[in-house]
Amino acid sequence: MKTESRSINKMEAELIPKICEFCEASREIEMKCVNCNLFLCGACHLKIHSKIKAANDHNGINVQDYCTESIFENSRKVNLKQMSCIKHNQKTCFMFCKDCEQLICSTCIIESHDQHKFEEIDNAYHEKVNKLENETIRIDSEIPKVEIKATRLREMKFEGEKSFLEIKSKIFQHEYQIKEDISMEAKTLLARVDARWKVTKDSITKQGKQVQKIRDDLKKRNAQLSLILNSRQADEFFSKASNINHLSPITFLSHVQIETFRFTPSNRDCKEIGLCHKKERFEFFHAFQTNLAISKMLKIEENQYVLYSHIENKLQQVQFIDKTINIQKEVNNVVASDIASNLYCLTDNGKLMRLPLCTNCQYSDDLICIHVNNENQIVVGSKFDDNPYEEIYSGMIMIFTSVVYFHDYTYKEIEDPLFRRVLDNFIPDRITSTRDNDYCLIVRETLHGRKQIARFNHKFEFKWAYDGCCKDNFFPADVTEAPSELIYVADAYNGTIHVLNQDGDVVTCNLLANENVADPLSVYITVPGMIFIGCKKTKKNQPAHIYLFKLK
């Protein structure tokens, strides 16, 4: 507080005028009248100001002491004794009306302040001073907060401008590269056309020379024949006519082939230049303790979720209430390789099961993953043994109509698949649909066993693959799509979440770098922008966790 007052006093000291404010001549400032708020020289203070009757009660401060803290506090006091009433000029105010919030004289009380609440002027003044000082303290406490916010806004503006300039720079670079590629392609086409035309032109030039030679020979022969025909001597005619050779058939035109070309421009859609994606940022919200290492999480109703653990072989129906997990139902001994919405699961013996009814129907012994797509069809991934004599497998995708269950818990048998496709070199481990009816899969290479994220269209035609961007191995455990159409991948090996755009380009592979999240097994994103991450138990006797992040 002292440091603050001294800084204010120093600032006040700089405002002391250079000449007396009374006589406006002397430069020797000695006093300040607190009531008049004037700086005076010694002569004016002693000979003039002190002689004025109205200034008898005025307080004077030595200018040398003016900047000290005690004097500064005293200088703020006002003269409360000689205050004229604003309505009755001849009267002096002696009370403060609390109802009207104004100073009053005795006449005011009689005329317009009857039965109002009054207060001594000194008390009212000190009360007002205390309120203003408290307000000053509150304002002083808010100023740093506002300054911090202003600083953060400046930083956000700087970061935003930097980010958008980088994006624009990348777009310009990409535009330049596209122009360069098109220019190079055009140059290649032009060189190819020039080369092809040169062959044709050289052939025409060569034939032209031959035609010119034949034409000259024909003219020469024609001149000789004309002389013979015009000859008047019989012996000369017969002699020269016998020496003329017959003209051979002219076939030089058959040697020339004119090659014609046609240029068909390719259609270039401007949308192919690229996409701009919103870079999502999540902040940590809460960590839920659970007895399950969550390998799959599904939402079935509002605030109703299904949690499954292939480690504990348990399935739970839960609610998240007040930062706790409320377990509503639990099914034990569920040995499954995957589960899907509508509570379908694939058991390890290849059975398709609907939980919690636990009624079974079987189609194949090699089913690996299951998913219910946007059309409520069951999408199943499995191994495909295309050569029984060799230990080489491919993957297979099959799509079925949804299983119909009746009230007596019987079910309609699964018929032949609506769709079947073999995935060469890939075995599917997990499937999820995208909002544009594509599919994102976790797949294993059949040759090396390495895992990737692969995207297929609705006919399961391959589009792109992503095999990680970290220095270490890439081991995707779960994949899902956010409302922004970005793809989120839980990487159990590196303990992070990879974020990909629709083209398979990595936005970040370091989403959880600043959080204490270990061994993520599953990732699930809600429409409002909340991301749940299920993790393994770090130690045997410790609980597992579900980490909840919210979109900033």
Secondary structure, 3 states (H helix, E strand, C coil): CHHHHHHHHHHHHCCCCCCCCCCCCCCCEEEEECCCCEEEEHHHHHHHHHHCHHHCCCCEEECCCCCCHHHHHHHCCCCCCCCECCCCCCCECCEEECCCCEEECHHHHHHHCCCCCEEEHHHHHHHHHHHHHHHHHHHHHHHHHHHHHHHHHHHHHHHHHHHHHHHHHHHHHHHHHHHHHHHHHHHHHHHHHHHHHHHHHHHHHHHHHHHHHHHHHHHHHHHHHHHHHCCCCHHHHHHHHHHCCCCCCCCHHHHCCCCCCCCCCCCCCHHHHCCCCCCCCEEEEEEEEECCCCCEEEEEECCEEEEEECCCCEEEEEEEECCEEEEEEEEECCCEEEEEHHHEEEECCCEEEECCCCEEEECCCCEEEEEECCCCCEEEEEEECCCCCCCCCEEEEEEECCCCECCCCCECCCCCCCEEEEECCEEEEEEEECCCCCEEEEEEECCCCCEEEEEECCCCCEEEEECCCCCCCCCEEEEEECCCCCEEEEECCCCEEEEECCCCCEEECCCCCCCCCCCEEEEEECCCCEEEEEECCCCCCCCEEEEEEEEC
